[in-house]
Amino acid sequence: MKVGFIGLGNVGGKLAGSLLRNGIDVTVRDLDRSVAEPFLAQGASWAESPKAMAESVDAVVTCLPSPAASAAVMEADDGVLAGLGAGKIWAEMSTTDEAEIKRLGEIVAAIGSSAIDCPVSGGCHRADTGNISIFAGCDRETFERFLPILTTMGRRILHTGPIGTASVLKVVTNYLATANLVAVTEALATSAAAGMDLNTTFEAIRISSGNSFVHETESQVILNGSRDISFTMDLVIKDISLFQAVADRADIPLELAPLLREIFDDAAERYGMREWSDNVIRRLEDATGLDITAPGFPALMVDDEPEEPGAEVIPKR
């Protein structure tokens, strides 16, 4: 299968790199041609337009920062839709809106192509090693056709149901990660104020009922001072907003999500929309005068090695 990949940012670039490393025929495109140069040097082809890409490949993957960006790439005069045809696949790996993916999916289906929403979860470090999790929303036949490509990019693959379901679950999991991050920052700040050694605090949380994936990854980059988890304030705000939209459509009266939005709106105003999301902890550092780092704390360390070679297709329960 020839695969086109549009969007070579923090996550997209790593996913495209996994395809190339595993011998997939890849064509790439990004608004910034310079970010594509390393991929071209590894054997990828360049597409002059999304339309030209769609015409030349079997499947087009988009991994873009917002629903609006995806819509622009899809629906422009020289966009992906103009180049799709019968039997081709469009795979949306962006974190997007359920209603929007369904809308574009209907247009794709009318052309005779198949659409999948297949966002990833697990962070850029896991995307870089091909050990990320992928949700896939589509009919089962399309899932089976595209599964060999998904297993090249990710370790755990879950077919979530029809198109749109993966996008809902993605914003649910990102919402939970955001709630965990804010809780972790408060736990670390309180521990520091109480005179706890933060290396010991990290381990105490890690081996206890307070542990979480967010603690095991993001607490590390908070304490080592880099604050670099390759995710920015504006993306957190986008994800909380998408989650809120899902809840609003279902008339769920949320209490925590609006508070998280307030916290990140304030952090973005203080430090910039493109600041790393983990620097939300600076709000507490500024308020208390504390330096919530641990001297000598190592760089980000995670276990990215699968227990067994190959990907795991997780059955729905």
Buried (B, 14 or more C-beta within 10 A) or exposed (E): EBBBBBBBBBBBBBBBBBBBEBEBBBBBBBEEEEBBBBBEEEEBBBBEBBBBBBBBBBBBBBBBBBBEBBBEBBBBEBBBBBBBEEEBBBBBBBBBBBBBBBBBBEBBBEBEBBBBBBBBBBBBBBBBBBBBBBBBBBBEEBBEBBBEBBBBBBBBBBBBBEBBBBBBBBBBBBBBBBBBBBBBBEBBBBBBEEEBEBBEBBEBBBEEEEEBBBBBBBBBBBBBEBBBBBBBBBBBBBBBEBBBBBBEEEEEEBEEBEEBBEBBBEBBEBBEBEBBBBBBBBBBBEEEEBEBBBEEBEEBEBEBEBEEEEBBBBEEE
